[in-house]
Amino acid sequence: MLDLGRLRALHAVSVHGSVAAAATALGYTPSAVSQQITKLERETRTTLLERQGRGVVLTDEARHLAATAQELLAIVERAETTLEERRGTPTGRLTIAAFPSAARGLLPEVLARLAEGHPGLDARLTEVDPHLSIDLVARGMTDLAVAHDWDIAPLPAPDGVEQVFLGEDLCDLLVPTGHPLAAAGKARREDLAGERWICQPPGTVCHDWLVRTLRASGREPDLVHQAEENHTQLALVAAGLGVAMIPRLGRGELPPGVVAVSLDPLPRRRLYALWRVGAARRPAITATVGMLRECFTGVE
C-alpha cells in the first residue's frame, strides 16, 4: 500500500514546482521531502523526478500519481473534517496562507488569540502572494488563505472555493518631506503625472493595481524602483528617490523624511478569507475566520 505521507510530498512538489518550495509549504526540510520521494520511487518502482537544469520536473507517471494523490488527500480531509465537526471544538493542524502585510499586521494577533483560546488547534502561517494563495487553497495545499484585491483588479474565487469579506484597507500616497504635495496633505490622481514611482515588482497584485490606476489618469507611470518589502519602499521614499502608494495594514510608523498624503478618491483594497467548499464545517475554520473578522476592523 502506498504511503500517504509520501504521496503528500509528491503532490506538494507538483503544486509548488520544486522540492525546496514543497518543503517550505509542508514545514519540512528539502532533504526530508527528497527522502520521501525516493522512498515512493522504490515503492512504485518508477522514476518520479528528473533533473532539469538546477531543478527537477515530474515525469508523466509522477503527474498521474500526483493527481491521484490529490483525490486521496481530499478524501482524508473530508474524514478529518467530519471528526472535528463531531467533536465540536477546533483541533488539529490548520495551515494559513496570507499576503505579506496581512502576515505582519494581522496574523500575529489572530494566531496568538487562537493559541490562547483553542489549545488543541495547531495553526501554522505561510507568507504567500494573493494570486498564489488562492490556488493553494483550491488545490488542497493550504486550508485557509487571507487575500486581497482592488476595485479595478478583482480577484475572484475559483470553483470549489468559498470566501468571506473581512474589511477594507486604506492606502496613502507617501512622499518625501520636501515634496510639493507634502505641505498640502492631499492630492487628486490627476496631480501625480510626471512622478517617479517606487512600487512592488511586476506580477504582484499591488503592482498591477498601481499601473492600471495611473494609466487611467492618462499617463504611463515612470516606475524607477521596484521592491517587494514595504519597508524598503519607505526607505527609498525617505531618501527622496520617488513616491509610493502603500496600504496602511502592516505598514507601521512612517520613518523620518516620509509624509502621508491623502488621495481623492482614497484608494482602498478589500480583504477576504478563503477556504475550500465544505471546509466551513470545520470548527477550526469557523473559529479562525471569526478571529480574523474580530481582529481586522480596518486600518484608519
Summary of the structure (lengths in Angstrom):
residues: 300
radius of gyration: 22.0
end to end distance: 55.5
largest distance: 70.8
contacts: 972
relative contact order: 0.15
helix: 45%
strand: 27%
